[in-house]
């Protein structure tokens, strides 16, 4: 990865045009070919960027301070350098990837051990049930013998409902499992996610982590 801190202006020419006036900025050039321009006040989101595959050409002689980034569609990101304050390259190697949140993974393990938390008569088929687009957290059967796919999140948001929807579409193509209904389970479920789940016929279950672990508190609960 190459890190460049420079006073520069940036022009984008493609499906639309955009201009960033002169200011000190961080430019990231990654090994995958992507180039992104960052300010100091936008968290992780860049001001402008070019996704790979793209090529970076640094100017020479008369246009030495001009970088031109071109993607496969011919769109251009033109960075005009006025002053380079820092320029360094670092070999990061192969990233091991994001490790699944420990609490979320533990929730799956605990719920599988206490699957009747979802309802009397529930039985476990398998944890991490494989599909072509990834494993379903839990596959189980309800008291009537119907197949139930359970997606577990620490915090239940819309993207989790979308993920479960995709799993259900695949699972319901298997005649040995269909019909398969879904349960979206989380410690907290956002209102928008609950509305979307209900609209798609997916049940929601709020999980109490301490209760699953067998730790009860003295607070009254209203069910």
C-alpha positions in Angstrom: 0.0 0.0 0.0 1.2 3.5 -0.9 0.4 6.4 1.4 0.7 9.9 0.0 -0.2 13.1 1.9 -0.2 16.0 -0.4 -1.8 19.4 -1.1 -3.7 18.7 -4.3 -6.9 19.2 -6.3 -8.9 16.4 -7.8 -11.1 16.2 -10.9 -13.3 13.3 -11.8 -14.6 12.9 -15.4 -17.0 10.1 -16.1 -20.8 9.6 -15.9 -20.7 12.9 -14.1 -18.0 15.4 -13.2 -16.8 16.5 -9.8 -14.1 18.8 -8.5 -12.2 18.9 -5.2 -10.4 22.3 -4.8 -6.9 22.4 -3.4 -6.4 21.1 0.1 -4.2 18.7 2.1 -5.4 15.2 1.6 -4.4 11.5 2.0 -4.2 9.4 -1.1 -4.3 5.6 -0.8 -3.0 3.5 -3.6 -3.7 -0.2 -2.8 -2.2 -3.4 -4.2 -5.5 -4.2 -5.9 -5.1 -1.1 -8.0 -7.7 1.1 -6.3 -7.0 4.7 -5.6 -8.9 6.7 -3.0 -8.7 10.3 -1.7 -9.4 11.0 1.9 -10.0 14.1 4.1 -9.5 14.2 7.9 -13.2 14.5 8.8 -15.1 11.7 7.0 -14.3 8.6 9.0 -13.6 5.7 6.6 -15.4 7.2 3.6 -13.3 8.7 0.8 -14.0 12.0 -0.9 -13.5 10.4 -4.3 -12.1 7.0 -5.5 -11.5 4.7 -8.4 -12.3 1.0 -7.9 -10.2 -1.7 -9.6 -9.4 -2.6 -12.2 -7.8 0.7 -13.1 -4.4 2.1 -14.0 -2.4 4.9 -12.4 -0.1 7.0 -14.6 2.1 9.6 -12.9 3.1 12.5 -15.1 6.6 13.3 -16.3 8.5 16.4 -17.2 5.9 19.2 -17.9 3.0 17.4 -16.1 5.1 15.8 -13.4 2.7 16.8 -10.7 -0.4 15.2 -12.4 -1.6 11.7 -11.7 -4.2 10.2 -14.0 -6.2 7.2 -12.9 -8.3 5.5 -15.6 -10.7 2.6 -15.1 -11.9 0.0 -17.7 -14.9 2.3 -18.6 -12.6 5.1 -19.5 -13.6 7.2 -16.5 -10.7 9.4 -15.2 -9.6 10.6 -11.8 -7.0 13.4 -12.3 -5.0 14.4 -9.2 -3.0 17.6 -9.5 -0.2 17.7 -6.9 0.9 21.0 -5.6 3.1 19.8 -2.7 3.8 16.3 -1.5 4.2 16.2 2.3 4.7 12.4 2.7 5.1 9.5 0.3 5.7 5.9 1.6 5.0 2.3 0.6 4.2 -0.6 2.9 3.8 -4.3 2.2 0.8 -5.5 4.3 0.8 -9.1 3.0 -2.3 -11.3 2.8 -5.1 -10.2 5.2 -6.5 -13.0 7.4 -10.0 -11.6 7.0 -12.6 -10.5 9.5 -13.2 -12.9 12.4 -16.8 -13.4 13.3 -17.9 -11.5 16.4 -17.4 -13.7 19.5 -20.7 -12.8 21.0 -22.5 -13.6 17.8 -20.8 -16.9 17.4 -21.5 -17.8 21.0 -25.2 -16.9 20.5 -25.4 -19.4 17.7 -23.8 -22.1 19.9 -26.0 -21.4 22.9 -29.2 -21.2 20.8 -28.3 -24.5 19.1 -27.9 -26.1 22.6 -31.2 -24.6 23.7 -33.2 -24.6 20.5 -36.5 -24.9 22.4 -35.9 -21.2 23.2 -37.6 -20.6 19.9 -40.6 -22.7 20.8 -41.7 -25.9 22.5 -40.9 -29.0 20.4 -38.1 -27.5 18.3 -35.3 -29.8 17.3 -31.9 -29.0 15.8 -31.0 -30.3 12.4 -27.6 -28.7 12.0 -25.6 -25.6 12.8 -23.9 -23.8 9.8 -26.1 -25.6 7.3 -24.3 -25.2 3.9 -25.9 -23.5 0.9 -24.4 -22.2 -2.4 -24.2 -18.7 -1.0 -22.9 -19.5 2.5 -24.0 -21.3 5.6 -27.3 -20.8 7.4 -26.6 -20.2 11.1 -29.1 -22.9 12.3 -31.5 -25.2 10.5 -34.1 -26.8 12.7 -37.6 -28.3 12.8 -40.6 -26.9 14.7 -43.1 -28.9 16.7 -45.1 -29.7 13.5 -42.0 -31.0 11.7 -41.6 -27.9 9.5 -38.2 -26.7 8.5 -37.0 -23.5 10.0 -33.9 -21.5 9.0 -32.5 -19.2 11.7 -30.2 -16.2 11.0 -28.5 -14.9 14.1 -27.1 -11.4 14.6 -25.9 -9.5 17.6 -27.8 -6.5 16.3 -30.6 -7.2 13.8 -30.7 -4.8 10.9 -32.1 -4.8 7.4 -29.1 -6.4 5.8 -29.5 -9.5 8.0 -33.2 -9.8 6.9 -32.0 -9.6 3.3 -29.4 -12.3 3.9 -32.0 -14.6 5.5 -34.3 -14.0 2.5 -31.7 -15.2 0.1 -31.1 -18.3 2.1 -34.8 -19.0 2.2 -35.1 -18.7 -1.5 -32.5 -21.3 -2.0 -33.6 -23.7 0.7 -37.2 -23.7 -0.6 -35.9 -25.1 -3.9 -35.0 -28.3 -2.0 -38.0 -30.7 -2.0 -36.6 -32.5 1.0 -36.7 -29.3 3.1 -39.5 -27.2 1.7 -41.5 -25.5 2.9 -38.9 -23.6 4.9 -39.8 -20.6 7.0 -37.4 -18.1 8.6 -36.6 -16.8 12.0 -34.5 -13.7 12.4 -32.9 -13.8 15.9 -30.8 -11.1 17.5 -30.2 -9.5 20.9 -31.6 -6.3 19.4 -33.8 -5.9 16.3 -34.1 -2.5 14.7 -37.7 -1.4 13.9 -37.0 -1.2 10.2 -35.6 -4.7 10.1 -38.7 -6.0 12.0 -41.0 -4.4 9.6 -39.2 -5.9 6.6 -39.1 -9.3 8.2 -42.8 -9.2 9.0 -43.6 -8.2 5.4 -41.7 -11.2 4.2 -43.3 -13.6 6.5 -40.2 -14.0 8.7 -40.6 -14.3 12.4 -38.4 -12.3 14.8 -36.9 -13.5 18.1 -35.1 -11.3 20.6 -32.4 -13.3 22.3 -31.4 -12.8 25.9 -27.7 -13.7 26.0 -27.5 -14.1 29.8 -30.6 -16.2 29.9 -29.2 -18.5 27.2 -26.0 -18.8 29.3 -28.2 -19.7 32.3 -27.6 -16.5 34.1 -30.8 -14.9 35.4 -31.1 -11.4 36.7 -33.6 -10.0 39.2 -35.2 -7.7 36.6 -38.9 -8.2 35.8 -39.5 -9.1 32.1 -42.7 -8.3 30.2 -43.3 -10.8 27.4 
